[in-house]
């Protein structure tokens, strides 16, 4: 009986064969993945601490999949940002969490609308490794998590989230703020940016050239009950193809979904674009779709190709991303942007 891994790999190979002619496939065949140069990148200033967690795995020759899980767990455990149980709630005052993870062999797992679980990224990995499914949602996701030994945390807002929610209730207006991703107010972060972004996405390449990615979020603050963005959706918030590269998104999830953003970036890299150029092309596609409304949102992409090059691009000014490698250690970079 074929395994799930073999089935996914063979299916992906078959789709690639159907999508391009033999001549085009031969021309666009990417070089072999680079080996020996571990790298991790992640979104926003909170990525600095997350990258440090991931680097503990990569610096010891560990697997990229383990690194991207360990890295974003640092952010999920923090009560000083909008990711994890410390995040802003939905309109009913309940925090719901989404996460996904993907490895170098097209294995992937996802959870959405998960309540009272501290580390949704780890539940997503269990979905990937211990079920025949890719995504579990809501009550079913929580039941699975508990069955896997994850404890239920108290249904209680963090002090910052409670303050933001009570302030929001005064008007109950939903007006996302560019580069803040929610309408709450948080304490400024340690590196000059607002430490309040509700998503962290991470991509890593290990010393063996294996790529993996993760994404975890509390979703937009004060969202409608049941709303999902791009973050838990494989192909929108995250996509990995080890022969080509990996990409992830942050920002207005609805607009990332419209173009299957992360998958689009990877496919553009398959055509020969650099990571930055591929991210830019995806942003331009969203800007064209949105027209004049593009100035009311923020959308950002990060990417790594199989040769270990990385890049990022944003719709508007203000997107920072963190990079950690053996040469430069930790860096916080400002991404180029489209709208002036």
C-alpha positions as MATLAB code, in Angstrom:
seq = 'XXXXXXXXXXXXXXXXXXXXXXXXXXXXXXXXXXXXXXXXXXXXXXXXXXXXXXXXXXXXXXXXXXXXXXXXXXXXXXXXXXXXXXXXXXXXXXXXXXXXXXXXXXXXXXXXXXXXXXXXXXXXXXXXXXXXXXXXXXXXXXXXXXXXXXXXXXXXXXXXXXXXXXXXXXXXXXXXXXXXXXXXXXXXXXXXXXXXXXXXXXXXXXXXXXXXXXXXXXXXXXXXXXXXXXXXXXXXXXXXXXXXXXXXXXXXXXXXXXXXXXXXXXXXXXXXXXXXXXXXXXXXXXXXXXXXXXXXXXXXXXXXXXXXXXXXXXXXXXXXXXXXXXXXXXXXXXXXXXXX';
ca = [
       0.000    0.000    0.000;
       1.480    3.392   -0.915;
       2.308    5.649    1.990;
       0.833    9.124    2.385;
       4.266   10.627    1.777;
       4.766    8.698   -1.479;
       1.264    9.581   -2.603;
       1.789   13.302   -2.020;
       5.192   13.273   -3.696;
       3.965   11.355   -6.741;
       0.872   13.565   -7.018;
       2.975   16.724   -6.928;
       5.313   15.308   -9.556;
       2.381   14.384  -11.774;
       0.840   17.845  -11.514;
       4.153   19.465  -12.373;
       4.426   17.268  -15.477;
       0.944   18.261  -16.607;
       1.539   21.954  -16.015;
       4.511   22.447  -18.356;
       5.839   20.974  -21.552;
       8.890   18.632  -21.424;
      11.044   21.311  -23.039;
       9.977   23.967  -20.554;
      10.488   21.578  -17.661;
      14.029   20.864  -18.803;
      14.840   24.550  -19.069;
      13.403   25.493  -15.679;
      14.816   22.552  -13.694;
      16.331   24.171  -10.587;
      19.853   23.439   -9.343;
      20.294   20.977   -6.510;
      19.628   22.392   -3.015;
      22.645   23.902   -1.331;
      24.140   21.860    1.519;
      25.996   23.071    4.589;
      24.603   26.598    5.063;
      21.730   26.624    7.555;
      19.434   29.651    7.483;
      16.219   30.779    9.167;
      14.034   33.783    8.378;
      10.791   34.946    9.969;
       8.358   37.834    9.927;
       8.362   40.990   12.058;
      10.573   41.981   14.987;
       9.252   39.106   17.072;
      11.154   36.924   14.614;
      14.424   37.749   16.376;
      13.533   35.713   19.462;
      11.868   33.036   17.330;
      14.943   32.711   15.123;
      17.114   32.276   18.205;
      14.927   29.331   19.190;
      15.181   27.832   15.719;
      18.941   28.395   15.570;
      19.448   26.188   18.607;
      18.283   23.322   16.386;
      19.980   24.348   13.136;
      23.372   25.143   14.695;
      23.600   21.559   15.953;
      22.888   20.076   12.534;
      19.216   19.544   13.307;
      16.354   19.212   10.877;
      14.639   22.289    9.451;
      11.229   20.892   10.447;
      12.250   20.736   14.101;
      13.695   24.240   13.849;
      10.547   25.904   12.471;
       8.432   24.266   15.149;
      10.771   25.203   17.997;
      11.197   28.746   16.692;
       7.569   29.819   16.565;
       6.846   28.054   19.852;
       8.915   30.843   21.430;
       6.444   33.380   20.064;
       3.388   31.308   20.963;
       4.579   31.116   24.564;
       5.008   34.885   24.865;
       2.291   36.978   26.489;
       3.758   40.201   25.090;
       2.600   39.950   21.507;
      -0.470   39.023   19.506;
       0.484   35.445   18.646;
      -0.781   32.567   20.766;
      -3.100   32.693   23.753;
      -1.853   36.194   24.590;
      -3.401   37.458   21.358;
      -6.447   39.616   20.817;
      -9.772   37.757   20.858;
     -12.562   37.628   18.319;
     -15.698   39.780   18.672;
     -17.080   37.384   21.267;
     -14.015   37.823   23.472;
     -12.558   34.377   22.721;
      -9.010   33.755   21.466;
      -8.877   31.304   18.569;
      -5.605   30.120   17.076;
      -4.516   28.898   13.634;
      -1.256   27.265   12.572;
       0.323   25.152    9.850;
       3.626   23.402    9.195;
       5.188   21.822    6.103;
       8.367   19.820    5.521;
      10.681   19.097    2.593;
       8.634   16.130    1.332;
       5.248   17.876    0.938;
       4.039   16.553    4.286;
       1.888   19.182    5.965;
      -0.481   19.698    8.863;
      -2.795   22.472    9.985;
      -5.213   23.496   12.722;
      -7.734   26.337   12.703;
     -10.103   27.980   15.178;
      -8.325   26.124   17.975;
      -9.103   27.262   21.526;
      -7.235   26.914   24.840;
      -4.121   25.198   23.463;
      -0.791   26.912   24.083;
       1.120   25.558   21.082;
      -1.072   25.171   17.983;
       2.029   24.681   15.824;
       2.795   21.447   17.660;
      -0.782   20.264   17.234;
      -0.465   20.998   13.502;
       2.637   18.818   13.380;
       0.786   15.990   15.130;
      -1.984   16.284   12.525;
       0.699   15.918    9.849;
       2.439   12.966   11.437;
      -0.335   11.030   13.196;
      -3.457   11.423   11.059;
      -4.358   10.858    7.411;
      -5.577   14.470    7.242;
      -4.013   17.863    6.587;
      -6.351   20.129    8.572;
      -8.463   19.863   11.715;
     -10.635   22.744   12.901;
     -12.575   23.979   15.899;
     -13.845   21.514   18.459;
     -12.410   18.564   16.560;
      -8.947   20.109   16.581;
      -9.190   20.694   20.308;
     -10.366   17.130   20.956;
      -7.435   15.800   18.946;
      -4.990   18.026   20.825;
      -6.255   16.836   24.211;
      -6.085   13.199   23.039;
      -2.460   13.837   22.082;
      -1.656   15.055   25.577;
      -1.864   18.825   25.159;
      -3.396   20.419   28.276;
      -6.329   22.812   28.090;
      -5.278   26.263   29.238;
      -7.653   28.616   31.123;
     -10.115   30.568   28.974;
      -8.744   33.941   30.053;
      -7.462   36.946   28.138;
      -3.973   38.283   28.773;
      -3.896   41.713   30.466;
      -2.960   43.497   27.228;
      -5.643   41.674   25.231;
      -8.290   42.378   27.884;
      -7.435   46.078   27.794;
      -7.537   46.190   24.005;
     -10.821   44.274   23.872;
     -12.534   46.563   26.368;
     -11.389   49.566   24.374;
     -12.668   48.008   21.154;
     -16.067   47.322   22.710;
     -16.640   51.068   23.096;
     -17.231   51.389   19.356;
     -17.095   47.782   18.067;
     -15.660   49.065   14.798;
     -13.491   46.762   12.726;
     -10.743   48.833   11.138;
      -7.471   46.907   10.671;
      -4.390   49.125   10.907;
      -1.586   48.752    8.371;
       1.525   47.113    9.897;
      -0.325   46.420   13.147;
      -2.769   43.898   11.675;
      -5.386   44.530   14.296;
      -7.149   47.491   15.832;
      -5.785   47.059   19.333;
      -2.876   48.922   20.907;
       0.178   47.152   22.270;
       3.421   48.056   23.974;
       6.267   49.042   21.620;
       8.735   46.256   20.995;
      12.441   46.229   21.884;
      13.666   47.120   18.415;
      11.545   50.136   17.643;
       8.544   48.464   16.043;
       5.208   47.745   17.602;
       5.522   44.304   19.116;
       1.946   43.462   18.282;
       1.729   41.552   15.037;
      -0.746   38.739   15.109;
       1.163   36.353   12.846;
       4.624   34.880   12.744;
       5.736   32.907    9.706;
       9.106   31.138    9.590;
      11.156   29.405    6.887;
      14.340   27.431    7.427;
      16.951   25.497    5.503;
      19.138   23.066    7.419;
      22.712   21.908    6.814;
      21.445   19.039    4.645;
      19.601   21.455    2.352;
      16.138   20.514    3.627;
      13.512   23.271    3.660;
      10.561   23.575    6.030;
       8.142   26.271    7.118;
       5.678   27.151    9.838;
       3.041   29.778   10.466;
       1.070   30.526   13.630;
      -1.436   33.251   14.459;
      -4.269   34.424   16.663;
      -5.874   35.951   13.588;
      -7.006   39.529   13.192;
      -8.035   41.109   16.447;
     -11.821   41.313   16.979;
     -12.535   39.278   13.850;
     -15.956   37.773   13.220;
     -16.460   34.505   15.054;
     -15.205   31.720   12.796;
     -13.093   33.911   10.506;
      -9.990   32.293    9.032;
      -7.204   34.034    7.188;
      -4.391   32.628    5.091;
      -2.098   31.487    7.910;
      -3.388   27.901    8.370;
      -3.921   27.339    4.636;
      -1.198   25.389    2.855;
      -0.522   27.227   -0.404;
      -1.725   30.593    0.893;
       0.060   31.352    4.157;
       2.824   28.783    3.610;
       4.222   26.532    0.902;
       7.395   24.454    0.576;
       8.846   22.693   -2.467;
      12.324   21.459   -1.619;
      13.453   21.456   -5.252;
      12.556   25.126   -5.645;
      12.084   27.005   -2.388;
       9.690   28.042    0.356;
       7.507   31.079    0.966;
       5.222   32.449    3.657;
       2.937   35.438    4.124;
       1.736   37.915    6.712;
      -0.722   40.781    6.590;
      -4.285   40.878    5.261;
      -5.016   37.178    4.919;
      -8.096   37.535    2.747;
      -5.994   39.091   -0.006;
      -3.216   36.521    0.287;
      -5.839   33.810   -0.178;
      -7.099   35.461   -3.384;
      -3.849   34.596   -5.171;
      -2.772   31.489   -3.201;
       0.099   33.723   -2.185;
       2.841   31.442   -0.849;
       2.361   28.916   -3.656;
       2.451   31.738   -6.196;
       5.797   32.945   -4.838;
       7.276   29.444   -5.049;
       6.018   28.999   -8.608;
       7.570   32.320   -9.600;
      10.875   31.126   -8.158;
      10.451   27.932  -10.185;
      10.379   30.140  -13.276;
      13.773   31.542  -12.313;
      12.943   34.592  -10.206;
      15.001   35.401   -7.117;
      13.161   35.186   -3.784;
      12.792   38.962   -3.557;
      11.619   39.319   -7.165;
       9.064   36.542   -6.670;
       7.734   38.195   -3.514;
       7.495   41.516   -5.350;
       5.600   39.989   -8.270;
       3.056   38.444   -5.893;
       2.576   41.771   -4.108;
       2.088   43.517   -7.445;
      -0.591   41.006   -8.355;
      -2.496   41.776   -5.164;
      -2.109   45.524   -5.691;
      -3.579   45.213   -9.177;
      -6.558   43.260   -7.844;
      -7.208   45.724   -5.003;
      -6.813   48.906   -7.024;
      -7.343   52.027   -4.904;
      -8.109   49.881   -1.860;
      -4.514   48.601   -1.824;
      -3.498   51.548    0.346;
      -5.797   50.384    3.138;
      -4.060   47.030    3.678;
      -0.649   45.481    4.183;
       0.539   42.238    2.595;
       4.077   40.879    2.928;
       5.957   37.807    1.747;
       9.219   36.143    2.747;
      10.972   33.460    0.705;
      14.029   31.192    0.523;
      15.116   29.371   -2.602;
      16.789   25.974   -2.706;
      20.215   27.610   -3.061;
      19.867   29.412    0.267;
      19.084   32.889   -1.071;
      16.402   34.777    0.814;
      14.242   37.803    0.167;
      11.095   39.670    1.122;
       8.777   42.331   -0.216;
       5.774   44.253    1.111;
       2.870   46.216   -0.249;
       3.558   49.158    2.064;
       6.438   50.536    4.091;
       7.047   49.164    7.566;
       7.504   45.417    7.167;
      10.538   44.008    8.958;
      11.817   40.451    8.835;
      14.462   38.657   10.858;
      17.316   36.592    9.401;
      19.760   34.304   11.185;
      22.657   32.398    9.596;
      26.165   31.284   10.462;
      27.789   34.269    8.747;
      25.753   37.201   10.036;
      23.949   35.681   13.010;
      20.907   37.824   13.849;
      19.685   40.641   11.607;
      16.450   42.612   11.456;
      15.925   43.847    7.910;
      13.449   46.318    6.455;
      11.754   44.963    3.356;
      11.386   47.002    0.187;
       7.801   47.947   -0.634;
       5.580   48.825   -3.565;
       3.428   51.819   -2.584;
       5.141   55.157   -2.006;
];
